[in-house]
Amino acid sequence: MLAEPAPILYEDNHLLAVNKKAGQIVQGDKTGDMPLSECFKEYIKERDNKPGNVFLGVPHRLDRPVSGVLLFAKTCKALERVNALIRNRQLQKTYWAITRHEPPQEQARIEQYIVKNEKQNKSYICPASVSGAQKAELSYRLLARSQRYFLLEVQLHTGRHHQIRAQLANMGCPIQGDLKYGDKRSNPDGGISLHARSLQLIHPVRQTPLEIIAPLPETALWQCFER
């Protein structure tokens, strides 16, 4: 029997939510590494003894170095309806991020414009007049602090490429371990200290409220803040 590719947080006939580990990819990319979506198709096929292909839609993604709750759709109907929730901003995503620098305010809403550089696979804050610029909005609040680090809770209001990473770095708070956006040291696992903590949505079929919370990674730094 295949092992779970990542811990399952929630599953029914329509949805599958898992706790993605830093370093796992959600969909295929140029590395050729097997994505989590394909791993779970194989796992479900064997676990449930399915004779045909397994459908697993990917309504949203997490960057490879990011951990946390990741939602898949197990039916076409669920995928279509979750995509509609995302388009209408009715799926609430909450992230936790660890930074080495204290934010300028304990809480704030940030509205900026962001543009993606395809060659660098990196996003930059820019004026609204720049070609390809998209509006990027998020809110953050300071949850906790230690002697060396700060824990921020971030709520996304738009879903731009590398949005949290770029906007926090722009305000002088690059995420711990995120060398691409200005942090000084990498994490031992190659990930960054950004965790998709929870998803809140109305179940696309049952029409009932659903909240899915991902436990924090079992590293000393994350566990320090969980305590």
Disulfide bonds with the S-S distance in Angstrom:
none
